[in-house]
């Protein structure tokens, strides 16, 4: 059975930063490549602190490389 996906991946543009005290623009940075996926970290553009992360599963094409 084929799954119908409405989206492929979300990417945050703003997250709340405790250090700045408000919602701030963020940059996404690849932190680790794991055997089962990628781990990204979100960095506040105002102060440079990490404010979140996300894990993305490997695609079928990426699994062939490992």
N, C-alpha and C positions, 0 to 999 in steps of 0.2 A: 504494500500500500504506500502510495506516495504522499508525503506530508506537504501541506500548503503553508509556507512560511510567509507572513506578512512583512517581516523585517529580518534583516540578517544580523545586525549588531547595533547596539546603542553606544553612543559616545557622549559623555557628559561635557557640557560647555561651561557650566557654572555649578559650584558646590559651596556649601557653607564652610567657612574657615573659622575655627575657634580662635585662632591667633588674631585674625583681622576683625572678627566679630560680625561678619556679614557674608552674604553670598558673593563669591568672587569668581572671576574667570579662571579656568584651570587648563593646564597642558597635560596631555596624556603621554606617558613615558613607558616604554617596554622595560620591565624590571627583570623578568626571568622567562626562559623558554623551558617548560617542564615537559616530561614525557607525554602528558595528557593534554597539554594546552599552553597558552601564553598567560603570563601574569603582568598586568599593566598597573601603573601607579598614577594617580592624579596629583599634580603639583599646583599649589596656589600661585598665581602669577604675581600676587601682591607681596607675599613674604617668603615664598619658596618652600613652605612646609608641605609635607604629604597630607592630603585631606581625604584620600580614599583610594580604593583599588578595584580591579575587576579581573575576572578570569574568563578567558575565551577558549573553548574547546578547539582542538585541532580539526582542520578540515580533512576530508578524505585524501586530497592531494598532498597535504602536509604530512600525513601519517606514512606515506610512501617514502618520504625522505628519511624518516627515522627507522 
